[in-house]
Amino acid sequence: MACDDLAFNLLNQTLLLLCQKAIYWKEEKALIAADVHLGKGGHFRKAGIAIPRDLAQDDLAVLSDLIHSQKPEKLIFLGDLFHSDMNSDWDWFALWRQQFPELQIILIRGNHDVIHDEHYLQLNVELHASLVLGPFLMLHHPLPPEKLADTKEYVLCGHIHPGVLLRGKGRQSATLPCFAFGKMQGVLPSFGRFTGKISMYHEKNDTIFGVLADKVIKV
């Protein structure tokens, strides 16, 4: 399905907001995604809950398509790349990594990223608690207002799995995954298919973009 992605200029940087709930940062040639949660299906299956086995493969296939279409030089994960301890989905991730040996992959550790560093390093995945790149500070958790006031860079983060509630003229309503850009902080939608979304509070002057299956729209 063709997607109408949306270009958003932020701090003189061009961020292409993608229907696949990721960002392509043109100046840095970087693909940015948050909250993929690979292995979440395997985590639930270990607990005896019937979850489809192809969730991780589907998310990795979407990443592959984006890499082929956007041709990034680096891929930045804003935390929660893997949902929990290692399970069979890790093998899919390792195989997927072999397809893109020249791609620089950076993981900003999230609260779910508990797999030992050595396993990521073996796959040539860089690990950071935070990372400043150009005008942006890459984090997993959003910063509270009191810390944002002391931050020089604009924060890009995830963790919240943000959604925006839209209401129709009747009683119909829908919550869309969204990109939420405030004055000093932008929150990305969760990339993973098995992650959900939460309708979040937005300040009046925030810039919000809802994500539909075939387009990104300004709300």
C-alpha positions as CSV (number, residue, x, y, z in Angstrom):
1,M,0.0,0.0,0.0
2,A,1.4,3.4,-1.0
3,C,1.7,5.9,1.9
4,D,1.4,9.7,1.9
5,D,4.3,10.5,4.2
6,L,4.5,14.0,5.6
7,A,7.6,16.3,5.7
8,F,8.0,18.3,8.9
9,N,10.6,21.0,9.4
10,L,12.0,21.2,12.9
11,L,15.0,23.3,13.9
12,N,15.9,23.6,10.2
13,Q,15.9,19.8,9.9
14,T,13.6,17.9,7.6
15,L,11.8,15.0,9.4
16,L,9.8,12.8,7.1
17,L,7.0,11.3,9.2
18,L,6.3,7.9,7.8
19,C,3.1,5.9,7.8
20,Q,5.0,3.0,9.3
21,K,5.3,5.1,12.5
22,A,8.9,6.0,12.1
23,I,10.9,9.1,11.0
24,Y,13.4,9.6,8.3
25,W,15.8,12.4,9.1
26,K,17.0,13.6,5.8
27,E,20.0,15.7,6.8
28,E,21.5,12.9,8.9
29,K,20.3,10.1,6.6
30,A,18.9,8.4,9.7
31,L,15.8,6.2,10.2
32,I,14.4,6.6,13.7
33,A,11.9,4.3,15.4
34,A,10.7,3.8,19.0
35,D,9.3,0.9,20.9
36,V,9.5,-2.0,18.5
37,H,9.2,-4.5,21.3
38,L,10.6,-7.5,19.4
39,G,10.0,-10.7,21.3
40,K,6.8,-9.6,23.0
41,G,4.9,-12.3,21.3
42,G,7.5,-14.9,22.3
43,H,7.4,-13.5,25.9
44,F,3.6,-14.1,26.1
45,R,3.9,-17.5,24.4
46,K,6.3,-18.7,27.1
47,A,3.6,-17.8,29.6
48,G,1.1,-20.0,27.7
49,I,-0.8,-17.3,26.0
50,A,-1.6,-18.0,22.3
51,I,0.1,-15.2,20.3
52,P,0.9,-15.4,16.5
53,R,4.5,-16.4,15.8
54,D,5.0,-14.0,12.9
55,L,4.8,-10.6,14.8
56,A,8.5,-10.1,15.1
57,Q,9.1,-11.2,11.5
58,D,6.4,-8.7,10.3
59,D,8.0,-5.8,12.2
60,L,11.4,-6.7,10.8
61,A,10.0,-6.9,7.3
62,V,8.6,-3.4,7.7
63,L,12.0,-2.1,8.8
64,S,13.6,-3.8,5.8
65,D,11.1,-2.1,3.4
66,L,12.0,1.3,5.0
67,I,15.7,0.7,4.7
68,H,15.3,-0.3,1.0
69,S,13.1,2.7,0.3
70,Q,14.8,5.5,2.3
71,K,18.4,4.2,2.1
72,P,19.5,5.4,5.6
73,E,23.1,5.3,6.7
74,K,22.0,4.8,10.3
75,L,19.1,3.3,12.2
76,I,18.3,4.7,15.6
77,F,16.0,2.8,18.0
78,L,14.7,5.1,20.8
79,G,14.4,2.3,23.4
80,D,12.5,-0.9,23.9
81,L,13.8,-2.7,20.9
82,F,13.4,-6.0,22.5
83,H,10.5,-6.6,25.0
84,S,12.1,-8.8,27.6
85,D,14.6,-11.7,28.0
86,M,15.9,-13.5,25.0
87,N,13.5,-15.9,23.2
88,S,13.2,-17.4,19.8
89,D,12.5,-14.0,18.3
90,W,16.1,-12.9,19.0
91,D,17.2,-15.4,16.3
92,W,15.0,-13.6,13.8
93,F,16.6,-10.3,14.7
94,A,20.1,-11.8,14.4
95,L,19.3,-13.1,10.9
96,W,17.8,-9.8,10.0
97,R,20.9,-7.9,11.1
98,Q,23.0,-9.9,8.7
99,Q,21.1,-8.5,5.8
100,F,22.3,-5.0,6.5
101,P,26.0,-5.3,7.6
102,E,26.9,-1.8,6.5
103,L,24.1,-0.1,8.3
104,Q,25.0,1.7,11.6
105,I,22.5,0.6,14.2
106,I,22.1,2.5,17.5
107,L,20.0,1.5,20.4
108,I,19.1,4.0,23.1
109,R,18.3,1.7,26.0
110,G,14.8,1.6,27.3
111,N,13.2,0.1,30.4
112,H,12.5,-3.2,28.6
113,D,16.0,-3.5,27.1
114,V,17.3,-6.1,29.6
115,I,19.3,-8.3,27.3
116,H,23.0,-8.2,28.1
117,D,25.2,-5.8,26.2
118,E,27.4,-8.6,24.7
119,H,24.5,-9.9,22.6
120,Y,23.9,-6.6,21.0
121,L,27.6,-5.9,20.5
122,Q,28.0,-9.2,18.8
123,L,25.5,-7.9,16.2
124,N,27.4,-4.6,15.9
125,V,24.6,-2.6,17.6
126,E,25.8,0.5,19.5
127,L,24.3,1.0,22.9
128,H,23.7,4.4,24.6
129,A,21.7,5.7,27.6
130,S,21.3,8.9,25.6
131,L,22.8,10.5,22.5
132,V,23.2,14.0,21.2
133,L,23.0,14.2,17.4
134,G,22.8,17.5,15.7
135,P,20.1,19.6,17.5
136,F,18.5,16.6,19.0
137,L,18.9,14.6,22.3
138,M,17.8,11.0,21.7
139,L,16.2,9.4,24.8
140,H,13.8,6.7,25.6
141,H,11.8,8.3,28.4
142,P,10.4,11.8,27.9
143,L,11.8,14.4,30.2
144,P,9.5,16.1,32.8
145,P,9.1,19.9,32.4
146,E,11.6,20.8,35.1
147,K,14.3,18.9,33.3
148,L,13.4,20.1,29.9
149,A,14.0,23.6,31.1
150,D,17.6,22.8,31.6
151,T,18.1,20.9,28.4
152,K,19.8,22.7,25.4
153,E,18.9,20.2,22.7
154,Y,15.4,19.2,21.5
155,V,14.4,15.8,22.8
156,L,13.2,13.0,20.6
157,C,11.9,10.0,22.6
158,G,9.3,7.2,22.8
159,H,8.1,5.1,25.7
160,I,4.6,6.5,26.0
161,H,3.1,4.9,22.8
162,P,1.2,8.1,22.1
163,G,-2.3,8.3,20.5
164,V,-4.6,11.1,19.7
165,L,-8.4,10.9,20.1
166,L,-10.4,12.1,17.1
167,R,-14.2,12.5,17.3
168,G,-16.6,12.7,14.4
169,K,-19.8,14.7,14.1
170,G,-21.8,11.9,15.5
171,R,-20.7,9.6,18.4
172,Q,-18.0,7.9,16.5
173,S,-14.4,8.3,17.7
174,A,-11.0,6.7,17.0
175,T,-7.6,6.9,18.7
176,L,-4.8,7.1,16.2
177,P,-1.1,6.5,16.9
178,C,0.6,9.9,16.6
179,F,3.7,12.0,16.5
180,A,3.5,14.6,19.2
181,F,5.9,17.6,19.0
182,G,6.0,20.1,21.9
183,K,8.1,23.2,22.3
184,M,11.2,21.2,23.4
185,Q,10.3,17.5,23.1
186,G,8.9,15.2,20.5
187,V,7.4,11.8,21.2
188,L,7.3,9.1,18.5
189,P,4.5,6.5,18.2
190,S,5.3,2.9,19.0
191,F,6.6,1.1,15.9
192,G,5.8,-2.5,16.9
193,R,2.5,-3.9,15.7
194,F,1.9,-5.6,19.1
195,T,2.2,-2.6,21.3
196,G,-1.0,-0.6,21.4
197,K,-1.4,3.2,22.0
198,I,-2.6,5.5,24.8
199,S,-4.5,8.7,24.2
200,M,-2.2,11.3,25.8
201,Y,-2.7,14.8,27.0
202,H,-1.4,17.5,24.6
203,E,-0.6,21.1,25.3
204,K,-2.6,23.6,23.2
205,N,0.5,24.6,21.2
206,D,1.8,21.1,20.5
207,T,2.0,20.0,16.9
208,I,0.2,16.6,16.5
209,F,0.3,14.3,13.5
210,G,-2.0,11.3,13.4
211,V,-1.0,8.1,11.6
212,L,-3.5,6.3,9.3
213,A,-2.8,3.2,7.3
214,D,-2.0,5.2,4.2
215,K,-1.2,8.7,5.3
216,V,0.1,10.9,8.1
217,I,-2.2,13.9,8.8
218,K,-1.8,17.0,10.9
219,V,-4.5,17.1,13.6
